[in-house]
Amino acid sequence: MFYRGYLQEVLRQDERGCASLIVPAAFFGLRHATHFFFLWPDVSYGAALVWALGAFVGGIIIALLYEGTRSIWPPILVHFSVNLISFCIP
């Protein structure tokens, strides 16, 4: 809700163009990289970087979904679904 409902919305209203998509996605990616530092400290920095880049790309896709629908609910449902699928796969 922070990345889409607040940050993306504020940047979009300030007419920052692509920044309203890229900046929230970058923070989303960095936030997901912190999983490795706090939850799995033995994982390499390379793995954390790959995870962060994947989350960044996912953040861009979710940002485009938010822009297309102008609703926070589709991004929430997509994020929930991705988490659920990753949780169910061993």
N, C-alpha and C positions, 0 to 999 in steps of 0.2 A: 504494500500500500504506500510505503514511503517513496519508493523509486518511481512508481507510475502516478499515483494519486497526488503526490506533492511535488517531487523534484522535476519530473518530466513536465508536469502541468505548469510550474513556475517558469521553467526555461522556454516552453512553447509560448507562453504569454508575453515573455520578453522578446519574442521574435528572434530567437537564436538559431533557427533553422535546424541543421543536423545535430547541433549540440544537444537539443532536447531529446535526441535518441541515443547519442553516443555517451554523454556524461552519465546518465543513470545506468546504462548498461555497463560502463567501466566500473562504477561503484558496486554494482551487482556482482560483477566478476571478482573484484577484490574481496568483497565480503564473503564470497563462497570459497576463496582461497584460504581464508583464515581458518576454515574447518581443519585443514591439515596442520596448522601450527598449534592449535589448541586441542583438537580431538585425536589426531594421529601425528604426533611430533616426529616419529621415526620415518615418515614418508619424505622422499626427496623433494627438493625445490622444483625439479623438472616436472614431477607429477602434479605439484601444486599449480605450476604455471599452465599445464595442459588443462587442469580442472578450471582454472580462472578463465582461460580463453574460451572454453566450452560454455561457461556461464555467461561470458560476455556476448557470445554469438546468440545464446538463448535469450539474453536480455534485449538484444536488438530485435529479435523476432517478436518477443512479448511487447516491446515498445511499439512496433509496427501494428500489432494487434490492438493495442490500446488506442493508437491514433486512428485506426480504421473503424473501431466500434464506438469510441468516445465513452467507454464504460470500463470500470475497474474490474467487473466480474469476469469477463473472458480471460484476462491475464491471470487472475486468481485461480480460475479453474484449470488453466493450462499448467500453471506452476504446481498446483496440487496434484494433477494427474502425473506429471513428470516425477514428482517425489514419490507418489504411490507406486508407480511402475518400477522405479529404481529400488524401492524398498522391497518389492515382491520378488525381484530377480536376485537369486543368491549370488 
